[in-house]
Amino acid sequence: MTIPDSRFPASGFSATDHALMARALRLAERGAYTTRPNPMVGCVIARGDEVVGEGWHQRAGGPHAEVFALRAAGERARGATAYVTLEPCAHHGRTPPCVDALVDSGVARVVAALRDPFLTVNGAGFDRLRAAGIDVAFGLLEAQARELDRGFLSRIERGRPWLRVKLAMSLDGRTALGNGESKWITGEAARADVQRWRARAGAILTGSGTVLADDPRLTARVPDADIAPPLRVVLDRHLRTPAAANLLDGSVPTLCFHAASATPDARFARVECEPLPQGTGGLSLAVALEHLAARDIGEVQVEAGPTLAGALFAQGLVDELLLYVAPVLLGSDARALLALPPLTDMADRWRLRMVDERRVGDDWRVRCLTA
């Protein structure tokens, strides 16, 4: 299928276009905790600079953003412009195609931030709108829209989730005392911030070493927020997780990856177990991510020790580093941030691109991308 490219340069959109698409992106983000595995989408219906309807995709399986916005606009949608953060769907899924609702409403123009790469959409929505005589343009605030839906796009375009590694360290780059004690390096505000990042992830991944050392719950706890619980995932090659571990309590969906030679016993009765092939130094991390993508997981947050986190970096599987830095010193006997292979040439160092830094309580949060 040949898709005419109606992407405009930034100068092709008005200041009003920019402002209303920015509004649609803010609306989309309201679905961060509940739309998985669907993308976050926002929609604004406007006549000139007057907003007559708006909405966002609130929950997977529920109406899409365009439907909510059109309901709010009513008859005032006729002749208006619809600003939507992702190409409207053109297929029947759990809900009818959004392009049909837009065509029936009589909107004159649709501006989208992104073309949807999902196989059953991927330009078909734009084609249907144009065939109905609706003016279509896309590419407005595309970078911001890609950032918002990075997990969905990663799963569709690369066949694996977006992988975020969360770490906390002291100013001297340490994560725990020499005896393993690590609670708490950062303060309460930083720990609450981590919960919000957990809540937007489709899965939270850890290793059996962290389970044995810290017995984490790996649940997302954000007060007064509606959250679809992320899948808890543990890499436990030899099934060492003890029966009393929090991860085996059955409170939220949990998946245990293990070696094919290991057989789950009664300890794992309330969790799902899946064998993985052997990889470099343990279970195949790349295959684990492929399996999670096949389960429609778009974002994975890793909360693990230096061995697993270092292996993910060394194998080029990390997309984002979420690093909390506390204004404390732990000394030279404390444990290092990452276990990485030694380098002999500075040209081989791992390069990160800082995209955000801010103070969170008494600590600093730094976000870096690997590419």
BASEDREN-204796 format. One record per residue: residue in three letters; x, y, z of N, C-alpha, C in turn. Coordinates in pm, whole numbers, padded with zeros to 5 digits, always signed. Layout:
<pts>
AlaXYZXYZXYZ...
</pts>
This chain:
<pts>
Met+00084-00119+00000+00000+00000+00000+00087+00124+00000Thr+00064+00215-00093+00137+00340-00098+00065+00445-00015Ile+00138+00503+00078+00076+00601+00169+00133+00738+00139Pro+00053+00829+00086+00103+00965+00064+00152+01024+00195Asp+00269+01085+00190+00328+01139+00312+00282+01282+00332Ser+00190+01303+00427+00141+01437+00457+00209+01495+00579Arg+00328+01442+00610+00404+01500+00721+00444+01643+00683Phe+00415+01735+00770+00450+01874+00744+00575+01910+00825Pro+00656+02003+00777+00759+02059+00864+00694+02139+00976Ala+00770+02164+01081+00713+02235+01197+00649+02367+01156Ser+00709+02432+01054+00656+02562+01011+00521+02549+00942Gly+00483+02424+00903+00355+02404+00837+00238+02399+00932Phe+00263+02398+01061+00159+02395+01163+00156+02530+01235Ser+00038+02571+01273+00024+02701+01341+00055+02688+01489Ala+00064+02803+01554+00083+02804+01699-00034+02736+01769Thr-00155+02755+01716-00272+02688+01773-00260+02537+01759Asp-00214+02491+01642-00192+02347+01622-00097+02292+01728His+00013+02360+01750+00111+02314+01849+00050+02310+01989Ala-00022+02415+02025-00078+02421+02160-00182+02311+02183Leu-00264+02284+02084-00368+02184+02102-00313+02042+02097Met-00208+02019+02017-00146+01886+02021-00075+01865+02154Ala-00013+01970+02208+00049+01959+02340-00056+01924+02444Arg-00174+01983+02430-00284+01949+02521-00324+01802+02505Ala-00330+01754+02383-00366+01614+02359-00262+01520+02421Leu-00136+01555+02416-00031+01472+02476-00044+01469+02628Arg-00078+01582+02687-00098+01584+02833-00217+01497+02872Leu-00322+01502+02791-00438+01417+02817-00400+01269+02806Ala-00323+01235+02704-00284+01096+02682-00212+01038+02802Glu-00129+01119+02864-00048+01071+02976-00133+01029+03096Arg-00258+01075+03101-00345+01036+03212-00373+00886+03211Gly-00354+00821+03098-00377+00677+03090-00252+00594+03114Ala-00147+00655+03168-00018+00587+03181-00025+00457+03261Tyr-00114+00450+03360-00117+00334+03449-00220+00229+03408Thr-00303+00259+03307-00418+00171+03285-00440+00126+03141Thr-00369+00181+03044-00399+00148+02905-00322+00027+02853Arg-00223-00021+02926-00144-00135+02877-00234-00252+02840Pro-00207-00321+02727-00094-00306+02635-00118-00204+02524Asn-00229-00133+02530-00255-00031+02429-00167+00091+02451Pro-00148+00172+02348-00073+00297+02366-00156+00400+02441Met-00089+00497+02497-00157+00613+02554-00192+00708+02440Val-00317+00751+02435-00361+00839+02325-00451+00948+02383Gly-00431+01070+02336-00517+01182+02372-00574+01246+02248Cys-00688+01309+02261-00755+01372+02147-00821+01502+02192Val-00807+01606+02110-00872+01735+02132-00948+01771+02005Ile-01074+01809+02017-01155+01857+01905-01169+02008+01922Ala-01134+02083+01817-01135+02229+01829-01188+02294+01703Arg-01254+02405+01723-01296+02492+01614-01211+02618+01627Gly-01110+02628+01540-01011+02734+01558-00932+02706+01684Asp-00928+02804+01776-00858+02781+01902-00953+02749+02017Glu-01081+02725+01983-01180+02691+02086-01193+02539+02098Val-01161+02485+02213-01176+02342+02238-01323+02311+02262Val-01377+02218+02182-01518+02181+02199-01534+02039+02253Gly-01425+01964+02259-01429+01829+02315-01289+01774+02332Glu-01271+01692+02431-01141+01630+02452-01159+01499+02527Gly-01060+01413+02515-01066+01285+02584-00935+01212+02571Trp-00924+01102+02644-00804+01018+02637-00845+00873+02654His-00759+00786+02605-00783+00642+02621-00759+00609+02768Gln-00865+00567+02835-00857+00553+02980-00821+00412+03026Arg-00861+00311+02949-00836+00174+02993-00842+00079+02873Ala-00751-00016+02871-00751-00115+02764-00886-00185+02758Gly-00942-00195+02637-01073-00256+02620-01187-00155+02622Gly-01159-00033+02667-01260+00071+02672-01253+00162+02551Pro-01343+00259+02542-01343+00351+02428-01209+00421+02411His-01178+00451+02285-01053+00521+02256-01070+00671+02276Ala-00958+00741+02269-00958+00885+02299-01052+00962+02208Glu-01053+00927+02079-01137+01000+01983-01285+00989+02019Val-01327+00873+02067-01467+00853+02102-01507+00944+02217Phe-01426+00951+02320-01456+01040+02433-01462+01186+02388Ala-01366+01226+02304-01363+01366+02259-01484+01399+02173Leu-01521+01308+02084-01636+01333+01997-01766+01335+02076Arg-01777+01251+02177-01896+01254+02263-01910+01391+02329Ala-01796+01443+02377-01800+01573+02444-01833+01686+02346Ala-01784+01673+02223-01805+01780+02125-01946+01779+02068Gly-02004+01661+02051-02138+01653+01993-02142+01711+01853Glu-02248+01788+01823-02264+01845+01691-02158+01949+01657Arg-02090+02000+01758-01987+02102+01733-01861+02044+01670Ala-01856+01910+01660-01742+01848+01592-01747+01869+01441Arg-01868+01896+01386-01881+01911+01241-01802+02033+01193Gly-01709+02008+01100-01624+02115+01048-01504+02147+01134Ala-01487+02076+01246-01378+02106+01339-01251+02029+01302Thr-01144+02053+01378-01017+01980+01364-01000+01888+01484Ala-00962+01764+01455-00931+01668+01561-00780+01654+01573Tyr-00729+01681+01690-00586+01662+01719-00572+01533+01798Val-00498+01437+01745-00486+01307+01810-00339+01266+01810Thr-00294+01208+01919-00151+01181+01935-00103+01060+01857Leu-00195+00977+01806-00159+00859+01729-00264+00840+01620Glu-00221+00792+01505-00312+00767+01394-00437+00692+01441Pro-00556+00739+01407-00679+00669+01447-00685+00528+01388Cys-00735+00435+01468-00738+00295+01425-00843+00275+01315Ala-00815+00179+01226-00904+00154+01113-00953+00010+01112His-00941-00058+01226-00978-00199+01231-01068-00224+01352His-01140-00334+01347-01222-00376+01460-01136-00457+01556Gly-01119-00405+01677-01055-00481+01783-01158-00507+01890Arg-01128-00468+02013-01229-00476+02119-01328-00361+02108Thr-01294-00261+02025-01383-00148+02001-01389-00122+01849Pro-01492-00053+01800-01502-00025+01657-01392+00071+01611Pro-01368+00081+01479-01265+00171+01428-01293+00318+01461Cys-01191+00387+01508-01207+00529+01540-01226+00613+01415Val-01171+00568+01300-01189+00647+01179-01337+00658+01142Asp-01415+00553+01168-01558+00560+01138-01626+00669+01221Ala-01589+00676+01350-01648+00778+01437-01610+00917+01391Leu-01484+00935+01348-01441+01066+01300-01513+01105+01172Val-01524+01010+01078-01595+01039+00953-01740+01073+00980Asp-01806+00995+01063-01948+01018+01092-01972+01151+01163Ser-01871+01198+01237-01888+01323+01313-01884+01446+01224Gly-01825+01433+01104-01816+01547+01015-01695+01636+01037Val-01593+01588+01108-01473+01672+01125-01412+01701+00988Ala-01351+01817+00974-01295+01857+00846-01146+01826+00835Arg-01080+01812+00949-00933+01798+00948-00892+01711+01064Val-00791+01627+01040-00732+01547+01146-00581+01570+01145Val-00526+01608+01260-00383+01626+01276-00335+01522+01377Ala-00240+01440+01338-00187+01336+01426-00039+01359+01452Ala+00006+01318+01569+00148+01327+01600+00227+01215+01532Leu+00170+01094+01532+00241+00975+01485+00156+00891+01392Arg+00219+00826+01298+00155+00717+01225+00170+00592+01310Asp+00064+00515+01321+00064+00395+01404+00134+00280+01329Pro+00245+00226+01383+00316+00119+01312+00250-00018+01324Phe+00143-00029+01404+00076-00157+01421+00026-00205+01285Leu+00047-00333+01255+00028-00387+01120-00110-00357+01064Thr-00214-00367+01146-00351-00349+01094-00389-00202+01082Val-00301-00111+01122-00327+00033+01106-00226+00086+01003Asn-00111+00134+01049+00004+00171+00966-00035+00241+00836Gly-00105+00351+00848-00144+00431+00733-00287+00408+00686Ala-00347+00294+00721-00483+00264+00676-00583+00362+00734Gly-00559+00408+00857-00648+00506+00918-00645+00637+00841Phe-00525+00684+00805-00513+00806+00727-00580+00791+00590Asp-00559+00676+00528-00619+00653+00395-00772+00662+00401Arg-00830+00602+00503-00976+00603+00516-01028+00745+00538Leu-00956+00823+00617-00997+00961+00642-00989+01044+00515Arg-00880+01029+00440-00865+01104+00315-00973+01065+00214Ala-01004+00934+00210-01107+00887+00116-01243+00950+00146Ala-01263+00989+00273-01389+01053+00312-01384+01205+00295Gly-01273+01255+00237-01262+01398+00212-01208+01479+00328Ile-01152+01412+00427-01098+01482+00545-00951+01514+00521Asp-00912+01637+00551-00772+01679+00539-00692+01613+00652Val-00580+01550+00618-00499+01475+00715-00355+01523+00711Ala-00296+01546+00826-00155+01577+00839-00101+01509+00964Phe+00026+01473+00961+00085+01412+01081+00231+01455+01093Gly+00289+01428+01209+00428+01465+01236+00441+01579+01334Leu+00329+01633+01385+00334+01744+01480+00367+01692+01620Leu+00475+01742+01678+00524+01698+01811+00549+01546+01812Glu+00605+01498+01702+00629+01354+01688+00725+01302+01795Ala+00833+01374+01822+00931+01327+01920+00867+01312+02058Gln+00784+01407+02095+00717+01398+02226+00620+01280+02230Ala+00551+01255+02120+00459+01142+02116+00533+01009+02122Arg+00648+01001+02057+00728+00877+02062+00780+00853+02204Glu+00818+00960+02271+00864+00947+02410+00752+00895+02498Leu+00632+00945+02477+00519+00906+02559+00488+00757+02542Asp+00488+00710+02419+00448+00572+02390+00567+00485+02350Arg+00682+00509+02412+00803+00438+02375+00791+00287+02395Gly+00716+00245+02496+00702+00102+02518+00621+00035+02408Phe+00507+00093+02374+00424+00039+02266+00502+00036+02135Leu+00570+00145+02103+00645+00152+01977+00761+00054+01974Ser+00829+00037+02087+00940-00059+02092+00891-00200+02066Arg+00780-00236+02126+00726-00372+02108+00686-00396+01964Ile+00624-00297+01900+00577-00314+01763+00692-00307+01663Glu+00782-00211+01681+00887-00186+01581+01009-00274+01598Arg+01043-00311+01725+01165-00388+01748+01140-00530+01794Gly+01015-00561+01832+00986-00695+01880+01037-00723+02020Arg+01070-00619+02094+01107-00635+02234+01066-00510+02313Pro+01049-00524+02443+01007-00408+02522+01116-00302+02534Trp+01073-00184+02570+01165-00077+02613+01214-00116+02751Leu+01346-00119+02770+01404-00167+02896+01464-00051+02974Arg+01410-00029+03092+01457+00077+03181+01519+00013+03305Val+01642+00048+03334+01710-00001+03454+01705+00108+03560Lys+01647+00074+03675+01641+00168+03787+01750+00132+03888Leu+01831+00231+03924+01936+00210+04022+01940+00329+04118Ala+01987+00303+04238+02007+00410+04336+02149+00398+04390Met+02216+00511+04404+02355+00505+04449+02390+00625+04536Ser+02500+00611+04607+02557+00721+04684+02640+00810+04592Leu+02686+00922+04642+02769+01010+04561+02898+00944+04516Asp+02946+00846+04592+03067+00775+04550+03036+00648+04471Gly+02916+00641+04414+02883+00536+04319+02859+00399+04379Arg+02811+00395+04503+02789+00266+04570+02640+00243+04592Thr+02601+00115+04592+02460+00079+04604+02424+00010+04733Ala+02522-00039+04806+02497-00109+04933+02627-00117+05010Leu+02614-00137+05140+02733-00158+05222+02798-00291+05186Gly+02919-00309+05231+02990-00433+05202+02919-00556+05253Asn+02838-00541+05359+02764-00655+05414+02630-00677+05343Gly+02602-00595+05240+02480-00612+05163+02365-00520+05203Glu+02377-00451+05317+02268-00364+05360+02251-00248+05262Ser+02125-00226+05217+02101-00120+05118+01979-00035+05150Lys+01906-00061+05256+01787+00016+05289+01820+00117+05399Trp+01801+00247+05374+01767+00301+05244+01875+00399+05203Ile+01921+00394+05080+02017+00494+05033+01946+00625+05006Thr+01834+00619+04937+01760+00739+04901+01648+00765+05002Gly+01591+00884+04992+01486+00924+05085+01348+00885+05039Glu+01250+00923+05119+01111+00884+05096+01057+00938+04965Ala+01090+01062+04929+01038+01121+04806+01088+01045+04684Ala+01214+01005+04684+01268+00929+04572+01203+00792+04563Arg+01179+00729+04677+01115+00597+04674+00971+00606+04624Ala+00902+00715+04658+00767+00735+04605+00770+00759+04455Asp+00872+00828+04408+00887+00852+04265+00908+00721+04189Val+00984+00630+04247+01005+00499+04186+00873+00427+04167Gln+00782+00439+04262+00653+00372+04252+00576+00418+04128Arg+00586+00546+04095+00517+00598+03977+00578+00543+03849Trp+00709+00525+03847+00773+00464+03731+00736+00316+03722Arg+00728+00249+03834+00682+00110+03833+00542+00100+03774Ala+00456+00192+03814+00315+00184+03776+00294+00195+03626Arg+00383+00264+03556+00367+00277+03411+00433+00162+03335Ala+00509+00078+03403+00574-00035+03337+00477-00152+03321Gly+00494-00228+03215+00415-00349+03198+00467-00464+03282Ala+00597-00460+03313+00659-00565+03394+00773-00506+03475Ile+00796-00563+03592+00910-00528+03677+00996-00653+03688Leu+01121-00641+03650+01211-00756+03637+01320-00752+03743Thr+01347-00866+03803+01456-00878+03897+01521-01016+03882Gly+01627-01036+03959+01697-01164+03957+01686-01236+04089Ser+01718-01363+04090+01705-01441+04213+01799-01391+04323Gly+01913-01333+04284+02004-01279+04386+01940-01168+04466Thr+01866-01079+04399+01795-00971+04468+01683-01028+04554Val+01615-01131+04505+01509-01194+04584+01565-01250+04713Leu+01678-01319+04704+01738-01379+04824+01792-01273+04920Ala+01842-01163+04866+01903-01060+04952+01800-00966+05013Asp+01697-00926+04935+01607-00820+04979+01461-00860+04993Asp+01421-00974+04938+01282-01019+04939+01188-00906+04898Pro+01204-00850+04777+01120-00737+04734+00977-00781+04703Arg+00884-00685+04709+00745-00710+04667+00725-00680+04519Leu+00796-00580+04469+00787-00538+04330+00643-00509+04286Thr+00569-00444+04373+00435-00397+04338+00440-00246+04321Ala+00343-00192+04249+00334-00048+04227+00233+00010+04323Arg+00277+00102+04407+00192+00160+04511+00193+00313+04497Val+00088+00364+04433+00072+00508+04415-00061+00547+04478Pro-00061+00624+04586-00186+00659+04655-00288+00724+04561Asp-00414+00681+04574-00526+00740+04502-00514+00727+04349Ala-00435+00629+04301-00421+00608+04157-00480+00473+04119Asp-00547+00472+04005-00599+00348+03949-00486+00284+03869Ile-00441+00166+03909-00324+00104+03848-00357-00037+03803Ala-00323-00068+03678-00325-00207+03633-00192-00268+03679Pro-00194-00367+03769-00068-00416+03829+00031-00465+03724Pro+00155-00418+03728+00257-00470+03638+00285-00618+03669Leu+00325-00690+03567+00367-00829+03584+00501-00832+03658Arg+00509-00911+03764+00637-00930+03833+00712-01044+03763Val+00839-01022+03733+00918-01122+03662+01048-01144+03737Val+01080-01271+03763+01207-01304+03828+01283-01402+03741Leu+01411-01373+03721+01501-01465+03653+01565-01554+03759Asp+01522-01678+03763+01565-01770+03869+01606-01903+03803Arg+01727-01905+03753+01774-02019+03673+01757-02151+03745His+01798-02156+03872+01797-02282+03946+01681-02291+04046Leu+01581-02202+04033+01463-02201+04119+01502-02197+04267Arg+01579-02093+04300+01626-02076+04438+01531-01995+04525Thr+01429-01933+04465+01339-01847+04542+01273-01926+04654Pro+01286-01879+04779+01229-01955+04892+01077-01948+04897Ala+01016-02045+04958+00869-02055+04963+00804-01933+05026Ala+00871-01870+05122+00813-01755+05193+00838-01622+05123Ala+00900-01624+05006+00932-01499+04936+00806-01424+04897Asn+00813-01292+04904+00697-01209+04867+00655-01231+04722Leu+00750-01259+04634+00717-01275+04493+00632-01399+04466Leu+00624-01490+04561+00545-01611+04542+00409-01605+04612Asp+00370-01484+04658+00248-01476+04740+00119-01477+04659Gly+00128-01468+04525+00009-01473+04442-00075-01347+04443Ser-00025-01239+04501-00105-01117+04514-00124-01044+04381Val-00025-01053+04292-00034-00995+04158+00027-01095+04060Pro-00004-01083+03932+00053-01177+03835+00205-01179+03840Thr+00261-01298+03841+00405-01315+03855+00453-01425+03762Leu+00569-01402+03700+00628-01497+03606+00769-01529+03651Cys+00802-01656+03655+00937-01700+03690+01001-01765+03568Phe+01110-01706+03519+01188-01768+03413+01294-01857+03477His+01309-01978+03427+01406-02071+03485+01471-02152+03375Ala+01576-02226+03411+01643-02312+03315+01557-02432+03282Ala+01572-02484+03162+01493-02600+03120+01521-02722+03207Ser+01640-02727+03267+01677-02841+03351+01616-02836+03490Ala+01558-02721+03528+01498-02705+03661+01348-02731+03654Thr+01295-02797+03757+01153-02831+03760+01084-02758+03875Pro+00987-02671+03847+00916-02599+03954+00843-02697+04046Asp+00843-02667+04176+00773-02752+04272+00657-02672+04333Ala+00606-02719+04445+00486-02660+04506+00507-02515+04547Arg+00631-02471+04566+00655-02331+04601+00599-02236+04497Phe+00597-02281+04372+00562-02194+04260+00419-02214+04213Ala+00336-02268+04300+00198-02301+04261+00116-02177+04223Arg+00149-02061+04280+00069-01941+04255+00132-01845+04155Val+00238-01891+04088+00301-01808+03985+00316-01891+03858Glu+00336-01823+03747+00359-01891+03621+00508-01914+03603Cys+00545-02031+03556+00685-02063+03533+00708-02094+03386Glu+00819-02046+03334+00849-02066+03192+00998-02090+03174Pro+01037-02198+03106+01180-02224+03084+01237-02133+02977Leu+01366-02101+02992+01438-02022+02894+01566-02095+02855Pro+01615-02072+02734+01744-02130+02697+01859-02060+02768Gln+01972-02124+02767+02091-02068+02828+02147-01957+02741Gly+02196-01852+02805+02260-01742+02735+02399-01721+02789Thr+02452-01600+02771+02585-01568+02821+02583-01554+02972Gly+02643-01649+03042+02654-01641+03187+02526-01671+03263Gly+02422-01715+03197+02296-01744+03266+02185-01764+03164Leu+02063-01734+03206+01951-01743+03113+01965-01639+03003Ser+01911-01669+02886+01919-01576+02774+01832-01454+02801Leu+01896-01340+02821+01822-01218+02851+01746-01168+02729Ala+01804-01182+02611+01735-01139+02489+01609-01220+02466Val+01615-01351+02489+01497-01435+02470+01392-01401+02575Ala+01435-01370+02697+01339-01330+02800+01260-01208+02756Leu+01328-01110+02695+01259-00990+02649+01166-01022+02532Glu+01207-01112+02444+01120-01153+02334+00992-01217+02388His+01006-01300+02492+00889-01364+02552+00796-01260+02614Leu+00854-01158+02676+00770-01054+02736+00698-00973+02628Ala+00765-00945+02518+00700-00874+02408+00584-00956+02353Ala+00602-01088+02346+00494-01176+02298+00374-01173+02392Arg+00395-01132+02516+00287-01116+02613+00232-00973+02612Asp+00268-00896+02511+00222-00757+02494+00278-00663+02599Ile+00395-00695+02653+00462-00606+02748+00543-00504+02669Gly+00516-00376+02692+00586-00271+02619+00703-00211+02695Glu+00687-00189+02826+00794-00131+02909+00829-00228+03019Val+00959-00249+03039+01008-00331+03149+01097-00244+03236Gln+01071-00246+03365+01158-00176+03460+01238-00280+03537Val+01368-00268+03530+01458-00362+03598+01497-00305+03733Glu+01474-00383+03838+01517-00346+03973+01595-00465+04026Ala+01724-00461+04006+01809-00576+04036+01945-00528+04083Gly+02029-00624+04115+02163-00594+04162+02260-00567+04048Pro+02387-00544+04082+02485-00506+03981+02514-00614+03877Thr+02494-00741+03912+02524-00848+03816+02426-00850+03701Leu+02295-00857+03731+02195-00859+03625+02192-00726+03551Ala+02195-00615+03624+02193-00485+03557+02314-00469+03467Gly+02431-00513+03514+02552-00504+03432+02544-00592+03309Ala+02487-00712+03324+02475-00802+03209+02384-00743+03102Leu+02277-00678+03144+02186-00615+03047+02256-00502+02971Phe+02337-00423+03042+02413-00319+02975+02516-00381+02881Ala+02589-00482+02928+02695-00543+02848+02641-00605+02720Gln+02517-00654+02724+02458-00718+02607+02378-00621+02519Gly+02385-00491+02552+02322-00391+02469+02171-00393+02472Leu+02112-00436+02584+01967-00449+02593+01901-00334+02669Val+01979-00244+02724+01924-00135+02804+01894-00015+02715Asp+01775+00041+02728+01736+00162+02655+01747+00286+02742Glu+01723+00271+02871+01712+00388+02959+01767+00354+03097Leu+01839+00448+03154+01886+00437+03292+01814+00541+03376Leu+01748+00494+03482+01680+00581+03578+01761+00573+03707Leu+01839+00676+03734+01937+00672+03841+01904+00775+03948Tyr+01894+00729+04072+01873+00816+04187+02004+00828+04263Val+02045+00952+04288+02173+00978+04354+02147+01046+04487Ala+02193+00982+04594+02172+01036+04729+02298+01108+04777Pro+02283+01217+04850+02399+01293+04899+02462+01227+05022Val+02508+01104+05003+02574+01029+05109+02698+00962+05050Leu+02789+00920+05137+02908+00846+05096+02908+00713+05171Leu+02938+00604+05100+02935+00471+05161+03074+00408+05175Gly+03175+00467+05115+03310+00416+05135+03353+00312+05033Ser+03483+00286+05030+03542+00202+04927+03508+00054+04942Asp+03463+00009+05059+03426-00131+05077+03282-00159+05036Ala+03206-00055+05006+03066-00073+04967+03058-00128+04824Arg+02940-00174+04787+02924-00243+04659+02906-00145+04543Ala+02961-00183+04429+02961-00097+04311+02824-00096+04244Leu+02803+00004+04157+02676+00023+04091+02646-00088+03990Leu+02743-00123+03907+02723-00220+03801+02843-00314+03791Ala+02818-00438+03757+02924-00533+03727+02940-00537+03575Leu+03040-00464+03524+03063-00455+03381+03200-00511+03347Pro+03218-00562+03224+03349-00613+03186+03453-00503+03187Pro+03577-00535+03220+03683-00432+03222+03712-00378+03083Leu+03748-00252+03076+03784-00187+02951+03932-00153+02950Thr+03992-00157+02833+04133-00119+02820+04151+00004+02733Asp+04042+00052+02676+04048+00167+02587+03927+00257+02615Met+03951+00384+02638+03842+00477+02666+03741+00485+02551Ala+03786+00451+02431+03695+00455+02317+03584+00351+02330Asp+03602+00252+02417+03504+00145+02432+03404+00172+02544Arg+03415+00287+02607+03328+00313+02722+03181+00320+02678Trp+03092+00288+02771+02949+00295+02744+02906+00441+02745Arg+02845+00483+02637+02804+00623+02623+02654+00635+02650Leu+02619+00729+02733+02479+00757+02765+02447+00902+02730Arg+02321+00927+02702+02276+01063+02671+02177+01108+02778Met+02215+01209+02852+02129+01257+02960+02011+01333+02901Val+01889+01296+02943+01770+01362+02891+01693+01437+02998Asp+01724+01410+03125+01650+01480+03230+01726+01464+03362Glu+01728+01570+03439+01780+01563+03575+01699+01657+03661Arg+01664+01611+03779+01585+01696+03868+01602+01649+04012Arg+01575+01741+04102+01581+01708+04244+01451+01644+04287Val+01461+01536+04363+01345+01466+04418+01368+01453+04569Gly+01303+01540+04644+01332+01544+04787+01476+01587+04810Asp+01551+01510+04887+01692+01541+04913+01785+01476+04811Asp+01730+01403+04716+01810+01328+04620+01797+01388+04480Trp+01877+01335+04387+01869+01374+04248+01828+01254+04164Arg+01740+01279+04066+01704+01176+03969+01761+01214+03833Val+01834+01121+03774+01896+01143+03643+01841+01037+03548Arg+01793+01080+03433+01748+00988+03328+01842+00997+03210Cys+01892+00881+03166+01982+00876+03052+01931+00771+02954Leu+01954+00796+02826+01925+00699+02721+02057+00643+02669Thr+02052+00522+02618+02175+00459+02569+02199+00488+02421Ala+02103+00546+02353+02120+00578+02211+02047+00708+02178
</pts>
